[in-house]
Amino acid sequence: MSEQTRQWQALATQRGMTLSAYLLEVLDKAPDQLNTIAQPLGLLAIAPEHLGEHWRFDLLALPQALIHNVLPVDYLGQPCLVLADPFTLTSRHWLQSSKTLRRLPLAMSLPGAVRAQLTLAEASQRVMQPFGEDDENARVGQAAQEISLSSIARDDNPVVRLVNSMLFDALQSRASDIHVETTPQGLVIKYRIDGVLQQMGQASGVDMAEQALSRIKVLSELDIGERRVPQDGRFKMRIQGREVDFRVSIMPSIHGEDAVLRILDKSQRGESLSLANLGLAADTIARIRVLASEPYGMLLVTGPTGSGKSTTLYAALSETNTGEKKIITIEDPVEYELPGVLQIPVNDKKGLTFARGLRSILRHDPDTILVGEIRDGETAGIAVQAALTGHLVMSSVHANSAFSVLERFTYMDVDPASFVEALNGVVAQRLVRRICPECAVDAEPDPDIARLAQLPDSQLQQGHYRQGKGCEACRHTGYHGRLALAEVLTLTDSIKEGLLNRSSASTLRELAREAGHVFIRDIALAHAAQGDTTLKEIHRVISLY
């Protein structure tokens, strides 16, 4: 305690007051004493008129600022934290617990000035958020921030400029995901383009990494001070006139935190959605349309994450949406908005799970039901019963192949006989990268992969095999865009009997082949022979054994 502080303490004791109460009284009567009081306390002194010049809620989220009565601002070109009550240790202890915030200098202002700015900031936030209730879907509905090249160039904050540039560039690059990874050297940014991760940039310095993650948390309305547990959130941006949603996953790591942002570009979806636009083979489209137009039963789409399952389901649903049927979907989240369709978002926090929502849907007189994903036995059982009682149920499920779907449902304790009776068909889907048309050249296929695929020499000689050399258009990868590959297994009586009898995989495959089934491996090899993709790319996605 400094000599000046001791004198104040003595004067406060004489008057029967606490030190903080005494100093607040002094400031009320003599505002010009602000610097005199702040200096012994180790704080900067900021006049009230300077507090509103540049808030920094990218460093400390507004909800946290309101809770702890701390206002983040830029003062004299440097960020600092202004304490509403500089005489108690509660706020200081909390700030010291944050690796990011404890490095920032602390400041004080006149009594009531910080609270007035926080109240003003909260009011402006409410104007931006017409749906003010504490609900995730309402928050996502708030006004989207605009990002353009000019707005990025105007932004003086290097962290905000980095994050906005990353979002803008990712959309321009056709990325589906952005990976923000913290390393001992700083920040590494990667985009998933056409299903493959590509490193796009990096920023040196651990501080930059922490601040960039904090900025992403602020946008997603996550807890900026929590760094030990995973967090999930969402935010919305308007980029070049396109409204884009970002789903955010924050994960702690040994070097700090990593973030993955899933890009949901709604401007590219909805009205033009159809099976014909997916690039599937004509025979495949015809088979899917038959299954999607059945009056009842179950249509499942299977494949790994990012294989286009949701897109195929929505395209099939969109084509059957003539207005003559009641169509209801339950999804997590709603990724495509379809006119005339009742779409229900899952909300686990409020207890609206797939299973609970599906039960309610059955009381809403539906004809067709789309379940975003069947993840558990309860949802699977309800979906099967719905399909058996006169409803058409469409959904996705994670399984390695069309024939392993039964094993997946059996693992979820669904009665095999009921499931096979309800199931109309399964679409097994994969996405492979297309050869870039700008730099494609004729090339011999990889001999090792050709041998692995057991391709005869005659087929290799007759095929038109190509590869991409790499150019600016494809970012020197040789690939640009993706090609959907899908096999459609229609359950005939013989296949259903084989599934119920737990026949071997080879027997089931032979029964399917006799029924005219074309396997995804054969479809993929045909595309390679036509020069649409490469054997190497097919081997990356599909087993060629």
C-alpha positions in Angstrom: 0.0 0.0 0.0 1.4 3.4 -1.0 1.7 6.4 1.3 -1.1 8.1 -0.5 -3.4 5.1 -0.1 -2.6 5.0 3.7 -3.6 8.6 4.1 -6.9 7.9 2.3 -7.5 4.9 4.5 -6.9 7.0 7.6 -9.3 9.7 6.5 -11.9 7.1 5.6 -11.5 5.5 9.0 -12.0 8.8 10.8 -15.3 9.3 9.0 -16.4 5.7 9.6 -16.3 4.9 5.9 -14.7 2.2 3.7 -11.9 3.2 1.5 -13.9 2.7 -1.7 -16.9 4.7 -0.4 -14.6 7.5 0.7 -12.8 7.7 -2.7 -16.1 7.6 -4.6 -17.3 10.6 -2.5 -14.0 12.4 -3.4 -14.5 11.8 -7.1 -18.1 12.9 -6.9 -17.1 16.3 -5.4 -13.8 16.7 -7.3 -13.7 14.9 -10.7 -10.4 16.4 -11.5 -8.9 14.1 -8.8 -9.4 11.1 -11.1 -5.7 10.8 -12.1 -4.5 11.4 -8.5 -6.6 8.5 -7.3 -6.0 6.1 -10.2 -2.2 6.3 -10.1 -1.6 4.9 -6.6 -4.0 2.1 -7.4 -1.9 1.1 -10.4 -4.7 2.1 -12.8 -5.0 4.2 -15.9 -7.4 7.2 -15.6 -9.9 7.6 -18.5 -12.3 10.5 -18.6 -16.0 9.5 -19.2 -16.0 11.2 -22.6 -13.3 8.8 -23.9 -15.1 5.6 -22.9 -17.5 5.5 -25.8 -15.0 6.2 -28.6 -14.1 2.5 -29.3 -15.6 -0.4 -27.4 -13.7 -3.7 -27.7 -16.3 -6.4 -27.2 -14.2 -8.6 -29.5 -11.8 -9.0 -26.6 -14.5 -9.3 -23.9 -18.0 -10.4 -24.8 -20.8 -8.1 -23.8 -22.5 -10.7 -21.6 -19.3 -11.2 -19.6 -18.7 -7.5 -19.4 -22.1 -6.9 -17.9 -21.7 -9.7 -15.4 -18.3 -8.5 -14.1 -18.8 -4.7 -14.7 -15.8 -4.3 -16.9 -15.8 -2.2 -20.1 -13.2 -3.1 -22.8 -12.1 -0.1 -24.8 -9.2 1.3 -26.9 -7.4 4.2 -25.2 -4.6 6.0 -26.9 -4.4 3.2 -29.5 -4.1 0.4 -27.0 -6.8 -2.0 -25.6 -7.5 -1.8 -21.9 -10.2 -2.8 -19.4 -12.0 -0.2 -17.4 -13.4 -1.3 -14.0 -16.7 0.0 -12.8 -15.6 -0.6 -9.2 -11.8 -0.4 -9.0 -11.8 -0.6 -5.2 -12.8 -4.3 -4.9 -10.8 -7.3 -5.9 -13.6 -9.5 -7.4 -13.3 -8.3 -11.0 -9.5 -8.2 -10.8 -9.3 -11.8 -9.7 -11.6 -12.9 -12.5 -9.5 -11.0 -15.1 -6.4 -12.6 -13.7 -7.8 -16.1 -14.4 -8.0 -15.4 -18.1 -4.7 -15.8 -20.1 -5.9 -13.3 -22.7 -7.4 -10.6 -20.5 -4.8 -10.6 -17.7 -2.2 -9.1 -20.1 -4.4 -6.0 -20.7 -3.8 -2.9 -18.6 -6.6 -1.9 -16.2 -8.2 1.5 -15.9 -10.9 3.4 -14.0 -13.2 6.4 -14.7 -15.6 8.5 -12.7 -18.4 6.8 -10.7 -21.2 5.5 -12.9 -19.4 6.2 -16.2 -18.6 2.5 -16.9 -22.1 1.3 -16.0 -23.6 4.0 -18.3 -21.5 2.7 -21.2 -22.4 -0.9 -20.5 -26.1 0.0 -20.4 -25.8 1.9 -23.7 -24.0 -1.1 -25.3 -26.7 -3.5 -24.0 -29.4 -1.3 -25.4 -27.7 -1.2 -28.8 -27.3 -4.9 -28.8 -31.1 -5.3 -28.2 -31.7 -3.2 -31.2 -29.5 -5.5 -33.2 -31.4 -8.5 -31.7 -35.1 -8.2 -32.1 -35.4 -11.7 -30.8 -34.0 -10.9 -27.4 -34.9 -14.1 -25.6 -32.1 -16.4 -24.5 -32.6 -18.9 -27.3 -30.1 -20.2 -29.8 -32.4 -20.0 -32.8 -33.5 -16.5 -31.9 -29.8 -15.4 -31.7 -29.1 -16.8 -35.1 -31.9 -14.7 -36.4 -30.3 -11.4 -35.5 -29.1 -8.9 -38.1 -26.1 -10.2 -40.0 -22.8 -8.2 -40.1 -21.8 -7.2 -43.6 -18.3 -8.3 -44.8 -16.8 -6.9 -48.1 -13.4 -6.2 -49.4 -13.9 -2.5 -48.6 -15.1 -3.2 -45.0 -12.0 -5.4 -44.5 -9.7 -2.7 -45.8 -11.3 -0.1 -43.5 -11.0 -2.2 -40.3 -8.1 -1.0 -38.1 -8.3 -4.0 -35.7 -5.8 -6.6 -36.9 -7.7 -9.5 -35.3 -11.1 -8.5 -36.7 -9.5 -8.0 -40.1 -7.9 -11.5 -39.9 -11.1 -13.2 -39.0 -13.2 -11.3 -41.6 -10.7 -11.9 -44.3 -10.7 -15.6 -43.4 -14.5 -15.8 -43.7 -14.6 -13.9 -46.9 -11.8 -15.9 -48.6 -13.2 -19.2 -47.5 -16.5 -18.4 -49.2 -14.7 -17.3 -52.3 -12.7 -20.6 -52.3 -15.8 -22.8 -52.1 -14.8 -24.1 -48.7 -17.2 -26.2 -46.7 -15.3 -25.8 -43.4 -12.7 -23.6 -41.9 -10.2 -25.1 -39.5 -8.5 -22.6 -37.1 -5.7 -24.4 -35.3 -3.4 -23.1 -32.5 0.2 -24.3 -32.7 3.3 -23.4 -30.6 4.2 -20.9 -33.3 0.8 -19.2 -33.6 -2.2 -19.8 -35.8 -2.7 -22.1 -38.8 -5.8 -21.7 -41.0 -7.0 -24.5 -43.2 -10.0 -24.8 -45.6 -11.8 -28.0 -46.5 -12.3 -27.7 -50.3 -14.0 -30.5 -52.2 -13.6 -32.7 -49.1 -9.9 -32.3 -48.6 -8.1 -30.0 -46.1 -5.7 -27.4 -47.6 -3.5 -25.0 -45.5 -4.3 -21.5 -46.6 -2.4 -19.3 -44.2 -0.9 -18.8 -40.8 -0.3 -16.0 -38.3 2.7 -16.0 -36.0 2.3 -15.3 -32.3 0.3 -17.1 -29.6 -1.4 -13.9 -28.7 -2.8 -13.6 -32.2 -4.1 -17.2 -32.0 -5.8 -16.5 -28.6 -7.3 -13.2 -29.9 -8.6 -14.8 -33.1 -10.3 -17.6 -31.1 -11.8 -15.0 -28.8 -13.1 -13.1 -31.7 -14.8 -16.2 -33.1 -16.3 -16.9 -29.6 -17.7 -13.4 -29.4 -19.3 -13.7 -32.8 -20.8 -17.1 -31.7 -21.9 -15.7 -28.3 -19.8 -18.2 -26.4 -18.0 -17.9 -23.1 -14.7 -16.1 -23.8 -13.2 -16.9 -20.4 -13.9 -20.7 -20.7 -10.9 -22.5 -22.3 -11.1 -26.0 -20.7 -14.2 -27.5 -22.2 -15.7 -27.8 -25.8 -18.2 -25.2 -26.9 -20.6 -25.0 -29.8 -22.3 -22.0 -31.3 -23.5 -20.3 -34.5 -23.4 -16.9 -36.1 -24.5 -15.2 -39.3 -22.7 -13.0 -41.8 -23.6 -11.2 -45.0 -20.8 -11.6 -47.5 -21.2 -9.9 -50.9 -24.9 -9.8 -50.5 -25.2 -13.5 -49.6 -26.5 -14.5 -46.2 -24.2 -17.1 -44.7 -24.6 -19.1 -41.5 -21.5 -20.5 -39.7 -21.7 -23.4 -37.2 -18.9 -23.2 -34.8 -17.1 -25.9 -32.7 -14.5 -24.8 -30.2 -12.2 -27.6 -28.8 -9.4 -27.2 -26.2 -6.0 -28.5 -27.2 -2.5 -28.8 -25.6 -1.5 -25.5 -27.3 -4.7 -23.5 -26.6 -7.9 -24.0 -28.5 -8.9 -25.0 -32.1 -12.1 -24.0 -33.9 -13.9 -25.5 -36.9 -16.5 -23.4 -38.7 -19.0 -25.2 -41.0 -20.1 -22.9 -43.8 -23.9 -23.0 -44.7 -24.4 -20.8 -47.7 -28.2 -20.5 -48.0 -28.1 -18.5 -51.2 -26.9 -21.7 -53.0 -29.8 -23.8 -51.8 -33.5 -24.1 -51.8 -35.5 -23.3 -54.9 -33.1 -24.9 -57.5 -32.7 -28.0 -55.4 -33.4 -31.1 -57.5 -32.0 -34.6 -58.1 -31.1 -33.6 -61.7 -28.8 -30.8 -60.3 -26.8 -33.2 -58.2 -25.0 -34.6 -61.2 -26.1 -38.2 -60.5 -26.5 -40.7 -63.3 -30.0 -40.8 -65.0 -30.7 -44.4 -63.9 -29.7 -43.5 -60.3 -32.1 -40.5 -60.3 -34.9 -42.6 -61.6 -34.5 -45.2 -58.9 -34.4 -42.5 -56.1 -37.5 -40.9 -57.5 -39.4 -44.2 -57.4 -38.4 -44.7 -53.8 -39.2 -41.1 -52.8 -42.7 -41.3 -54.4 -43.8 -44.4 -52.4 -46.9 -43.8 -50.3 -45.3 -45.3 -47.2 -42.2 -47.1 -46.0 -38.7 -45.9 -45.3 -36.0 -44.4 -47.6 -32.5 -44.2 -46.0 -29.4 -42.4 -47.3 -26.1 -43.6 -45.9 -22.6 -42.5 -46.2 -19.8 -40.8 -44.2 -20.0 -37.2 -42.9 -19.8 -34.7 -45.8 -20.9 -37.2 -48.5 -24.0 -35.1 -49.4 -26.7 -37.2 -47.7 -28.7 -34.1 -46.6 -28.5 -32.6 -50.1 -29.9 -35.8 -51.7 -32.7 -36.1 -49.1 -33.7 -32.5 -49.6 -33.6 -32.8 -53.4 -35.8 -35.9 -53.3 -38.2 -34.1 -50.8 -38.3 -31.0 -52.9 -39.3 -32.9 -56.0 -42.2 -34.5 -54.2 -43.3 -31.2 -52.6 -46.3 -30.5 -54.8 -48.6 -29.2 -52.1 -50.8 -32.2 -52.0 -49.0 -33.8 -49.0 -48.3 -32.7 -45.5 -44.5 -32.7 -45.3 -42.8 -32.3 -41.9 -39.1 -32.4 -41.1 -37.1 -32.5 -37.9 -33.5 -31.5 -38.3 -30.3 -30.5 -36.4 -30.1 -27.8 -37.7 -32.4 -26.8 -40.5 -30.0 -26.4 -43.4 -32.4 -25.9 -46.3 -35.6 -23.9 -46.2 -38.3 -25.4 -48.3 -41.6 -23.5 -49.0 -44.7 -25.2 -47.8 -42.8 -27.6 -45.6 -43.1 -27.6 -41.7 -39.5 -27.7 -40.6 -38.7 -28.2 -36.9 -35.2 -27.6 -35.5 -33.9 -29.9 -32.8 -33.3 -28.1 -29.5 -31.6 -30.4 -26.9 -31.4 -27.6 -24.3 -35.2 -27.3 -24.4 -35.7 -31.1 -24.5 -36.8 -31.2 -28.2 -34.8 -34.3 -29.3 -35.3 -36.3 -32.6 -37.3 -38.9 -30.7 -39.5 -36.5 -28.9 -40.1 -34.4 -32.0 -40.9 -37.4 -34.1 -43.5 -38.5 -31.6 -45.2 -35.1 -31.8 -45.0 -35.1 -35.6 -47.0 -38.3 -35.8 -49.9 -36.5 -34.1 -49.7 -33.7 -36.7 -51.2 -35.7 -39.6 -48.1 -35.9 -41.8 -47.8 -37.8 -45.1 -44.1 -37.5 -45.5 -41.6 -37.2 -42.6 -37.9 -36.3 -43.0 -35.7 -37.1 -40.0 -32.3 -35.3 -40.3 -30.4 -38.2 -38.9 -31.2 -41.5 -37.0 -28.7 -41.6 -34.2 -30.2 -43.7 -31.5 -32.5 -46.7 -30.9 -35.4 -44.7 -29.7 -35.5 -42.5 -32.8 -35.0 -45.6 -35.0 -37.8 -47.5 -33.4 -40.3 -44.6 -33.8 -39.2 -44.1 -37.4 -39.8 -47.7 -38.3 -43.2 -47.7 -36.7 -44.1 -44.6 -38.5 -43.1 -46.2 -41.8 -45.2 -49.3 -41.0 -48.3 -47.2 -40.2 -48.8 -45.4 -43.5 -46.1 -42.7 -43.5 -43.2 -42.2 -45.9 -40.1 -41.7 -43.7 -36.9 -40.3 -45.2 -33.7 -40.1 -43.2 -29.9 -40.5 -43.1 -27.9 -43.0 -41.1 -24.2 -43.6 -40.7 -23.2 -47.0 -42.2 -20.4 -48.3 -44.3 -22.5 -49.6 -47.1 -26.1 -50.2 -48.2 -26.0 -53.7 -46.9 -24.6 -52.8 -43.4 -27.7 -50.6 -42.7 -29.5 -53.6 -41.2 -26.6 -54.3 -38.9 -26.7 -50.7 -37.8 -30.4 -50.8 -36.9 -30.0 -54.2 -35.2 -27.2 -52.6 -33.1 -29.8 -50.0 -32.1 -32.1 -52.8 -30.9 -34.7 -52.4 -33.7 -36.6 -55.6 -34.5 -35.0 -56.8 -37.8 -38.3 -58.2 -39.2 -40.1 -54.8 -38.6 -37.2 -52.9 -40.1 -36.9 -55.0 -43.2 -40.7 -54.8 -43.7 -40.6 -51.0 -43.4 -37.5 -50.4 -45.6 -38.2 -49.6 -49.2 -34.6 -48.9 -50.2 -31.2 -47.5 -49.3 -29.0 -44.9 -51.2 -25.3 -45.3 -50.4 -23.5 -42.1 -51.4 -20.0 -40.8 -51.8 -18.4 -37.6 -53.2 -15.2 -37.6 -55.2 -13.3 -34.7 -56.6 -13.6 -33.8 -60.3 -10.6 -33.3 -62.5 -10.1 -29.6 -63.1 -11.3 -28.8 -66.6 -8.8 -26.0 -67.0 -5.6 -28.1 -66.6 -6.8 -31.6 -67.4 -4.5 -33.7 -69.6 -4.5 -37.3 -70.8 -2.6 -39.6 -68.4 -1.9 -43.2 -67.7 -3.7 -44.4 -64.5 -1.6 -45.3 -61.5 -0.5 -48.9 -62.1 -0.6 -49.9 -58.4 -4.2 -48.7 -58.0 -5.2 -50.2 -61.3 -3.8 -53.5 -60.1 -5.5 -53.1 -56.8 -8.8 -52.6 -58.6 -8.1 -55.7 -60.7 -8.7 -53.7 -63.9 -7.9 -55.8 -67.1 -5.5 -54.3 -69.6 -8.2 -54.1 -72.2 -10.3 -51.8 -70.0 -7.3 -49.6 -69.2 -6.6 -49.3 -73.0 -10.2 -48.4 -73.9 -10.7 -45.8 -71.1 -10.0 -42.1 -71.5 -8.0 -41.6 -68.3 -7.0 -38.0 -67.3 -5.5 -36.0 -64.5 -5.1 -32.3 -63.6 -1.7 -30.7 -63.9 -2.6 -28.0 -61.4 -3.4 -24.4 -62.1 -4.7 -21.2 -60.5 -8.3 -22.2 -61.0 -7.9 -25.3 -58.9 -5.3 -23.9 -56.5 -2.7 -26.3 -58.0 -4.5 -29.4 -56.7 -5.6 -30.8 -60.1 -9.3 -31.0 -58.9 -12.2 -28.5 -59.0 -15.6 -29.4 -57.8 -17.1 -32.7 -56.8 -19.0 -35.6 -58.4 -21.7 -37.5 -56.6 -21.6 -41.3 -56.7 -24.6 -43.2 -55.5 -25.8 -46.8 -55.6 -29.5 -47.4 -55.0 -30.5 -50.7 -53.3 -34.2 -51.4 -53.9 -35.4 -54.1 -51.5 -36.9 -56.9 -53.5 -38.6 -59.9 -51.8 -35.5 -62.0 -52.4 -33.2 -59.4 -50.8 -35.5 -59.0 -47.8 -35.6 -62.7 -47.3 -31.8 -62.8 -47.5 -31.5 -60.0 -44.9 -33.9 -61.7 -42.5 -32.0 -65.0 -42.9 -28.7 -63.1 -42.2 -27.2 -64.3 -45.5 -23.6 -63.7 -46.2 -22.5 -60.4 -47.8 -21.5 -62.2 -51.0 -24.9 -63.8 -51.2 -26.7 -60.5 -50.7 -24.5 -58.8 -53.3 -25.3 -61.6 -55.8 -29.1 -61.3 -55.1 -28.8 -57.5 -55.7 -26.8 -57.9 -58.9 -29.5 -60.3 -60.2 -32.1 -57.6 -59.5 -30.2 -55.1 -61.6 -28.3 -53.3 -58.8 -25.2 -51.4 -59.9 -22.5 -51.1 -57.2 -20.9 -47.8 -56.3 -17.4 -49.2 -57.0 -18.4 -50.0 -60.6 -20.0 -46.5 -61.0 -16.8 -44.9 -59.7 -14.5 -46.9 -62.0 -16.7 -45.9 -65.0 -16.3 -42.2 -64.2 -12.6 -42.7 -64.0 -12.5 -44.3 -67.4 -14.6 -41.4 -68.8 -12.0 -38.9 -67.5 -14.2 -37.3 -64.8 -12.0 -38.2 -61.9 -8.9 -40.3 -61.2 -8.4 -43.8 -59.8 -6.3 -42.3 -57.0 -9.2 -40.1 -56.0 -11.6 -43.1 -56.1 -9.2 -45.1 -53.9 -9.2 -42.2 -51.4 -13.0 -42.4 -51.0 -14.0 -45.9 -51.9 -12.5 -49.3 -51.1 -11.3 -50.9 -54.4 -10.5 -54.3 -52.9 
